[in-house]
Amino acid sequence: MKRKGSESVERIVGVGKQDFEDLRVKNNFYIDKTHFIKEWWEAEDDVTLITRPRRFGKTLNMSMLEKFFSVKYAGRDDLFEGLAIWDDMKYRGLQGTYPVISLSFANVKGADYEKTRYSLNQILADLYSKNIFLLEGELLTENEKAYFRNVNTDMKDTTAAWAIHKMSDFLSRYYGKKVIIFLDEYDTPMQEAYVNGYWEELVAFIRSLFNSAFKTNPYLERAVMTGITRVSKESVFSDLNNLKVVTTTTAKYENSFGFTEKEVFNALDRHGFSDRKEDVKIWYDGFTFGKCTDIYNPWSIINFLDTGELDAYWANSSSNGLIEKLLRVSRPDIKQEFEALMRGEDLVAEIDEQIIYDQLDQDEQAIWALLLASGYLRVNRYETVTSEYGGWKKEYSLGLTNFEVKVMFRNIISRWFGRVRSEYNDFIKALLENNLKAMNIYMNKVAIETFSYFDTGKKLSANEPENFYHGFVLGLMVELNDRYVITSNRESGFGRYDVMLEPRNKNDDAVIMEFKVQDASDGEKELYDTVKAALKQIEDKKYESALVAKGIVKQRIRKFGFAFCGKKVLIGSE
């Protein structure tokens, strides 16, 4: 795109470009990241795993590595002329000198194990098809040729597990040099396996494949794997003691993925958007890799350069199904901590960057680690503190990454009530109008339809409504954020209230809501008794004191008791 009044743009902004050769041949917009080639090569690590959020240039950088090192691209000076790596004569001589195996698991998204195994077999079969020339001549023995021909979509697990190892051997003999292996998006099939319930089956196979390809492979020069998460060593990397892991908190390669602020602002200047820098910063800045702050996600920046419009491009570029599910069915305390994040507050947590997928629904630290690895949280600071069990631990202060991510979470929360959107909106309207009868009608419709939606499957949310309630509060935060500051389960006076709506406009009333489950043992024979108990608690605990202290007169504070019995709700007020 060229903005009106701007000077001519040298390079066309191509959205979605992931092939380095295509991008360079067409002279599309590109921010030079070839310094990564030199930094990685001189590190001399045997196997490198680099984790970065999606659409941060992992695939493009892997394509760049392939085009630089592969013998199939020998002599392609045109791809690197004018870039930083070409200034070094040593690296000019290195270009196109290694046999390379380049694979991607990005599209392995089967609904069950059989479909996933078929997709993986297809990738390995394609690798062999691309090197079919190896069957010519006497390089391979008859047994090796027979193995070669057996690599297909229907091959046995043992054949598939050794496919990369064997191809490394064949190519190494043909070219007289060890191979370099690049594996992009290694963890995509594992995320799908967790979501769809075949984790154990897939992990057993992946462990065997990785062991033969990266551990017991004498024909391997070096390897790079990329992904979003660092899957726990016990799951797939138990046999790899030669693995260098580079996560988002690691200083290594910190500016090789994503755009720095200097790179973004230079691009905005070149494309006639110099006056939009502050808006772009609010929306898209906030990622931190290692000690490099002010990292921007490339997907949103490239889309902005193409359209000139601010939008949640990166956040909306995938379904975010796993993240949404984990938040929706998470325990109430996790939803409550997420409320604080949505208010702009920090979350303090101990983070283990190894993701143990089969503990995601049990361990809240695993959820925060996944959100951090995925780019939805950023590290504002961290410190080493004494553990309660002795020793030391790292505590991270985490916040939502930027405005784009906040918009994404607002959309996710809004979808929670999608099936009852009309009734939910009517409840909000009735609440603002202080229409108690309408509040009861619409709240019951919302509860009936959504209780099970928030159910973790481990507790009956109809009998234990906190999970629904905290999801409901998050919904209020999204819908009423412009008019109210919304907090929940906070200290006030002599106790705790469930939810408080503090008006931003002095003309609006404040609201206190107390949620209570009917308890017959406390003499609550009818829901109305529970409502009275909830309202009495508001008075006894002096919940209004926090609002009065801020200058809100008592007459402008509305109080509601919400009584639950199963999926039935009764709302009463003073």
N, C-alpha and C positions, 0 to 999 in steps of 0.2 A: 504494500500500500504506500502511496505517496500522499502526504497531507497537503491540503490546499495551502499555497503560499510557501511551501518548502522547496528546497533545491532538489534536483533530481537525485534519486536514490540509486546507488551503485549496484546493489544486489536485491533481487526479489526475495521477499520473505516467504519461504515455503513452509507451510504448516505441516507437521507430522513427518518431516524428513528424518529417517533413521539409517539410511545407507550413505556412508561417507563418500563413496565414489560418485553416486548420483548427485549429491549435494555440491561436490566440488566441480564436477563436469558442467553442471548447469549454473555455476557461479551464484548459488543462492546465499542468502544471509547466513553467516557462520561466525561464531566467536571462537577464536583459536584456543584449543585445548591440547595441542600437540606436546606441550611440556609434560603432560602425563606420560607419554611414551618414554621419555628419558628418565623421569623420576621412577617409574615402575621398573624399567630395565636395570637401572643402577642399584635398586634395592636388593636385587639378587635373591628374592624370596622364591622358594620352589612353587608353592601354591598360594595364591592370594585370593581371599574372599572379600569383596567390597560390597557393603550394604548401603543403599541410598533409597529414598522414597521413589515411587513410580514417576516416570516422565521427567527424570533429572539428567538425561543424557547418557544413561548407562549403555543402552543399545547402540547409540551413535559412537560412543567411545570404544566399544568393543568392535564395531565395524571399522573404526579408524585403526585399531591395533591390528586387525586382520589384514587390512590393505597395506599397512606398513611392513609387516613381517613376512607375509606369505610369498612363497616363491611364485605363486600364480600372478602376483602383481609386480614382479621384478621389472625394473625399468620404468615404472609409472611415476616419473619425476613430476608430472603435471599435477598429481594429486596433492603434493606436499610443497611445491615451490611457493615461496612467499609466506610460508608458515614458520613458526619459531623453530621447529625441529630441523628444518632444512638449513639453518644457519650453522649447524654443527656438522663438520665434514665427516666426523666419525660415524654419525648416524645416517648420513647419505650413503655411506658404504654398507650399512646394516640393512637398509631397506630391501625387501624382497629376497631374503636369504634363508628363510626357514620354512620347512613344511608345517602347515597349520591345520588344525582341526577346529572348526568354528561351529558351535551348536547353540540353539536357543530353545528353552522350554516355555517360552512366553505364551504359546498357544495350547499348552497341554492343560485343558480344563474339563476333564471328563466328569460326568455325573456319578460314575462308579469306577471301581478298580479296573474292570475289563476294558472300558473305554480309554482310560488313562494309559494302561499298558499298551494298548493298540497304538495310541498316539506316540508313545515313547519308542515303540518298535519302528514306527514309520520314520521317525527322525533318524534312528540308527540305520535303517535300510536306505534312506536317502543319502546318508554319508557314504555308504558303500557304493551306491549307484554313481555318485559324483567321482569316485576314484576307480571306476570299472577298468580303467587302463592297466591297473595292477595285475589283472588276470592274464595279460599278454606276456609272452616270453616265459623264462624259467625262473623269475624272481621268487615266486611262491611254489611250494611243494604241492603235490596233488591233494594231500590232506588239507593244506591251507586253502587251496582253491575250493575244496568242498565246503570248508567252514565259511568262506567268503560267500558262496552261493546260498548258504543256509541262513544268512542274515536277511530276514524278511519280516513282514508284519505278523506272521504266525509262528515265529521262532520261540524256542523254549527259553525260560528265564536264564538258564545257565549260558546259553548262547548270547543272549542280549547283554548279560552282565559283563561279558568279556569283549564286547564289540569295540569299545573305544580303545581298550588295551591292545587288542590285536591289530587294529588299524594303525595305532602308533608304531607298532613293530613293522608293519608293511611299508608305511611311508618313510620310516627311518632308514630302512634298508635301501629303498628306491633312491632317496636323495642323499644318503650318506650322512645324515644329520638328525639329531633328536628333534622331536616335534614340540610345538607350542600348542596348548589347548585353551580355547576360549569357550566358556559356557555362560550364556546370558540367561538371566531370570531363572536361576536354578531352583528357587523355592516356590514358583507358581504351582506346580502340581501338588506340592505338599500343603499349601493353603487350601486348595480345592479338596484335597483328601480329608482335611480336618472338617471343613464345612459340610461335606457330603458323607462323612462317616466311614471312610475306609483308610484311616491313618495308618494303622498297624501293618496292613498288607503292603501299602506302598513304601513305607519306610524301610521295611526289610529288603525290598528290591533295590531302592535307591542306595542304601548302605553298601550293598554288594557292588553296584555299578561304580560308585565313587571310590571304593577301596581298590578295585582293579585299575581304574583310570588314573587315580591321583596318588595312590600310596605304593602299590606293588608294581609300578610301571617303570622299568629301567630305560624305556625309550622316550621318557618325558624330559624335555628341557625345562619348561616352566608352564604354569597355568594361571589363568585368571577366571574366577567365577564372580558373577554379580547377582544381586537379589535385593529384595526389600528388607528381609529379616535375617537375623543370624539364628538359624535353627539350632537348637541345643546340640552340643557335641555328642551327647549320649544317643541322640536320635539317628543322626546320619554321619557324623564325623568321628565316631569313637576310635576308628583305626588310623586317623590322619593326625600324626604328630608333627607334620611338616607344613601345617596350615597357618598362614599369616592372616588374621582377621582384622579388617579395617571397617569399623562402624562409624556412625555419624559423630560420635564423641571422640574419635581418633584424629590426631593432627595430620596423619599421612593422607596425601591426595585431597586435602581439605578444600582446595579451590579448583579441582579438576572436574567436578560435577556440579551443575548449577551455575548461575551467573553471579558474579560479584556486583556490588552496587556500582562500582566504577564502570564495569562492562555494560550494565543496564543503562546508566545515565548517558554513556557515550552513544549507545544505540538509539536512545530517545532523541538525542541531539541530531544524529544523522538522519532520522526519519521525521524530523519536524515536530517532535513532541516535547520540546524543552520545557514548556510550561506545565507539563503534566507529571513532573517528577514526584511531587509530594503525594499526589493521589496514587500513583503507581507504588510508591513506598508503603503507604498505609495498607493497600490491598495485598501486595505480593511479597514484601520484605519479611524477614523474621526467621528464616532458617539459619541454623548454626551447625557448621561441620568443623569438628576440632576446635580450634581457637578462632576460626574465621567466621565472624558474624556478618550480618547484612548479606546473606545469600538469598537469591531470588530463584523461584522455580522457572525453568526455561519455557515450559509449555504455556504458562499464562503470559509471559513477556512476549513470546513470539506471536501469540494470538492477539495481544493488544497492539503490537506493531502492525499486524495485518488489518485489524478492524478499527483501531482507535477507540474501542469501547471497553470500559471496565466491566468485568464479569467474572464469575467463579469458574474459569476455564479449567484449571487443574483439578479443583475439588470435584467438579462434575464430570471429569473424564473417565470415571469408572463407577460401578454401582455402589461401592463401599459397603457391600452386603455384610461382610464379616464384622466390620466396625459397628454397623447399625445393630446387628443381632446381639453383640456382646454388651452394648450399652442398654438396649431395651430390656434384656432379661437379667441384667446384672443386679446384684444385691442393692438394697436401698442406700447403704452407706456409699457405694460407688456413685450412684446417681446424685447423691447429695454433694459429693466432692466435685462432680461434674457441674453441678449448679454453680459452685464457686468459680470454676473455670469460665463458665459462660458469663459471669459477672465481671470477669477481668482479673480475678484474683489468682494467685499462684497456688499450686499444689505441691506439697513437700512429700517426696516418696523415695524409698530405696529401690533402685532399679537394677535388675540383672538383664543385660542386653541379650542374653541367650533366650530365645523364645521357645518355651515348652508348650507346644500347641495343645496337648491333651490336658494341660492345667489351666487353660485360659478361662474356663468357666468356674474355676475354683480359687484362683490366685489373683487378687486385684493388682498386685505388682506386675504380673504378666500382661494384664490389660494396658497399664500405663506404658510398659515397655513396648508393646505392639504399637500403640498410638505414637510414641516417640519415634520408633523406627519408620513408621509410615509417613511421618512428616506432619502429623496433626498437632503434636506438642513440640515445644522447643525448650531447651535447657536455658533458663535465665541465669542460674548459678548452681554450683554444687560445692559441697564441702565434705571433708572426711571427719566423721564423728565417732565417738566411742559407742560400741554396740552394748545393748543391755546384757548380752551374754559374754562380754569381754571381747577384746580385739577391736577392729575398726570396720566401719562400713561407710559407703558413699551415699550421701543424701542429695537428691536432685530437687531443685526448685523449678517446677515446670509450669508453662502457661500455654494457652492456645497460640498457634504460630503467628497468625495474622488475621486480618479482617475477612479474607477469602475463606479461610478455614471456619471462622465463626459463622459465616453465611451458610456454609455446607452443613454444619451441625444444626443450625436453625431449620434448614430444609428437612434434615433427617427427623428431627423431633416433630415437625409439622406432619410428616408422613405417618407418624404413629397414630394420629387421629384421623387419617384419611378416610377410613371407612365410615366414620361418623362426623365428617367435617361440618355438615350443616348443623347437626345437633350440638357439636362442640362450640361452634361460633354462636349459636343461639344461647348457650349457657353463659358464655363470656358477656354477651349483650345483656342478658338478664342480671348478671352479677353487677355490671356497671350501672344498671338502672334500678338496682335494689328490689328486683321483682322476685320475691321468695318463691311464689308458686311456680313460675317459669323455671327458676333455678332447679327446683325439685324434679320437674318433668324432664328437663334435658339432661341433668346429671345422671338420672337413672338410665336413660337411653345410652349415654356414653359409657357408663360402668358396665352395663350388660354386654355391650359389644366389645369392650377392650380389656376387661379383667384377664381373660385367658391369654390375650396377646402379650401381656407383660409377665406371664407365668414363666418361671425358670424351669418348670418341669420337676423341680425337687421339693417345692412346697405348693400347696393349693393356695393361689393368690386370692381366691374368694374368701378363705378363712384368715388369710394373713395379707391384708390389702396394702401394706407399706410399699410394695414394689409398684403397684398401680399408682398409689398416691404420689410417689416421687417422680414417676413419669408424667403424672398430671401437673405437678408443680413446674417441671421443665417446660411443659406445654404453655403454662401461664407465663413463664419468663419470656418465651418466644413471642406470644401473642400480645402481651401487655408491656413489653420492655420499654416502649416509648413513653408510657404514661406512669409506670410504677417501677420502683426499686423493689424487687421481690426476693425475700429471704425465707429460709425455712429451718425449723428445728434449732433455733438459736436461743441462747440465754437471754432472758428478759425478766426483770423483777425478781420473783422468787422461784422461777421455774423455766420451762421451755415451752414455746408455742410451736405449732406445726407450720403455719405459713403466714407471712405478714406482707401486705402490699402497702408500701409507703409511697404516697403520691408525689410525682415530680412537679405537678401543678397544684398550687395552694387551693384552687377551686374544687379539686377532686377530694372525695372522702378516702380516708385510710381504711384498710380492711384487715381483720384478724380472723383466721380460720383455724379451728381445732378439729382434728380428725380422731375419731374414737370407734373402736370395734365394740359391738354390743357384748356385755359380759353379764350373764344371768346371775353369776355368783355375787355380783355387786348390787343385786336387786334391780337390775335393768330388765324388767319383763317385756317391755315394749321399746321399739326404736326411739320413741319420744323420750323415754327415760334416759337413754344414752345421749340424746341431743342435750337434755338438761344438764347431764353430768359434764358434757364437753363445755357448755357455756359456763357452768359453775367453775370449771378448771381455769377458764380464761380470767374470771374474776378473782378467784383465790390466788392464782399465781401472778396477778397484776401484770399480765402480758402487755397491757396498753402503756406501761410506764416508759418503754423505749420510744414510743411515738410522742407521748406527752413531753418527754425531755427534749424533743426536737421542735417543740412549739405547736404541735397539732392539738387543738382543743378536743376534749373528750366527746363533745357532741358531734364531731366529724370523724369519729372512729366507729365503724360498723363491725359487729362481731357475729360470726356464724359458727354453729356447731354442726359437724358432719358425722352422722351415725351410720355405721356399716353393719350389715348382717348378710353374709353371703354376697350376692351381687346387688342387693337392695341398699338404697341410700336414702336417708332422710336428712334434710337440712333445716335447721331452725335458727332463729336469731332472737336477740333480746327484744 
